[in-house]
Amino acid sequence: MHTDTNFCMNSYLKYRAIVDENIRFSDALNPWFYHNCNERKPVCNSVELETHLKSEINRILQQGPAALMLSSGMDSAVLAAFLPAGTQTYTLHCQADNSIDETAAARHYAEINGLKNTVIDIFWSDFEENTLPLMRQKGCPIHSLEVQVYKAALQAKADGIKTLIFGETADIIYGGHSKLLSKDWNLEEFSERFSFVDVTKVLRHPEIIQSPILPHVQPDGKVDVFGFLNSFEYDVSLGFYNNACRLADISFFSPYASSVLGTKLDITRIRNGENKYIIRELFSKIYPGMTVPDKTPLPRPMTEWLKSWTGPLHKELIPDHIPEMTGDQKWYIYALNRFLTEIIGE
């Protein structure tokens, strides 16, 4: 492994991860990478998905006390229906103006299924306090959701929970990323679209890194986006949750993650508004008559929390365009800045 700080900065801002496992930010800190090495069960329809999820949840419940991270979305709502009555669930609630409040919907799912529900309030002070420990463990700047998951994991650990259950990777495996799947992209288009931060506006020495996407460029020049998500993004996404749970010393578990779509994705249905159509069918079976909820990413009101943040910045970061960035983009710059100045110390 060799050190290339500039490559790692570019890689993190574009992909939220170091994309080359032979490269690190600093000689003093090797990064941690997540890889799923377990066999994944092919699932072709909602009946097979229901069987798989029930089996996986029963398996994990036999290993000790487990709790579910329950949001307003259908992925965790489906899992809630397969848990024994009285099982603990947790719902995150960010304390900021104009933040998304999922507590009422989550409470409703918990009540329907006879589950306990506890709301975990998230404050900006949690990010100020817990960002550095999470980055030190990972050897890389983090996603903002890692702070929230870490606080939930600490609460679950204190409550005697051994395993925390999530609905993560349902979007990746079953066609939930409808905007990314909305059209056919060539390499340059998709490389630009998938970039979380435009490195040319932030870094003094920007690099265009396309190595994670290149294996998914097809003979016609179009990118197999679904394949990219299910290989590269699958591990990166699971790494966020596993890093947070590892630091809290609690097990992470996603019943969806041990499955794989066993048939060709119906891209026409996705583009006609039926994202995650297999999970939609299962949700409608479990909750007949209920409206399938819109997809809501894990709430993180960075627009409010970082609205006035402009630095001071590390010498390799450019401040000029920060005011025009979204809240989430500011987070990635904020996290990178803290990593460079407080952990690497350059």
Steps between C-alpha positions, in 0.01 A plus 500: 500500500634844414398852592339737251304764688385682190358185340315417822353850526371480143371148551312584820331812363389319184404157639491545883772236524858417410453302180848344485578278797874535439493873573460685830478859621796477736791271584376495859143384430391205287137513381241233584298351213178303521441195280205266508645151455180307567293330231187693401163335434346566155150649531271530198166618640321628810411149622865397497600826665251448782632148560859624498441791738307287748771235497779753549322677786422172674864399465631820655244495783631159605840658564382742769301821557449705183336833422388667178585846372151606390440797270199620302610303192371171370829307533505508879118486520510165321760371746289621794221262397729198543615577854346349814262723696683706759823529300685829550518749213680833476422806288740788441381859527735784409445810710526779243267742326325353195635150567302197387300346785447126454390430856121497445518258207749275676286498814202397288686201354617404848145515637358291215756228569499522880857621524669736745625827352756742638589830336869593500554874468797606289669836558780682323705450817495126424687570177748729672572233762493173305635580155866467599477158674312358202758638255795374704358149499426513127820674394294718271244782521147371558143529378277708728266206559779323687467743790126436525537124476774510762277682749219253438741210540622637833141522623425147382814371668397668825159334468655156482458456127752276322404568138357807330288424192485740204326512162824604330579388141132452409534801267815363342379143449139561399516812285441782745744750350248615243685823411820314420301238308284759321698498174790344315829673584835494326817500708550876512135569578477247778837592645380858534153399624629268772754751636390613845723808487649666194870470586593773252318749724652382828848358454810682384614188317189327366517154343233328293472147644282260302648162599190374693276569199722372218429127559131575444533675165329278240608444138253765382667758729211513746555441872331205670385714793318217675814287482713787634265550794493130585877465500681820595224693678374190684819464705552874542149545636522206739835635615333814637273299730758243598755766597252664737385172654859376540590807704196445722589131536168372369421278200357646180247296301301561184270219381487655154878501464519120497283490186559584137250560221474164328341629182562789265398837641186629328640842414176600327306464827766703680482779244121497514507578870503150655837507671562196721191334349566166675513669841195710409304183432605353834416822684151508346443139605605571858324836530197475266341833422793705625675737261850390414720769660736708292868420529658712774878481555620498857420858606803722551418874500847616400357797312391645833793386710771609254327799345764744624803270499788613277806371682773583587625250247803283447751642255397250228133605511354795310235707685362697203211269405396373844208747538336361184530136612210293633494408867614144429785624280610732779501202734749309283727804489456558873586137579801499268622826651479360854673180391789689343544754779412301814600144415777520241607834644645649185 
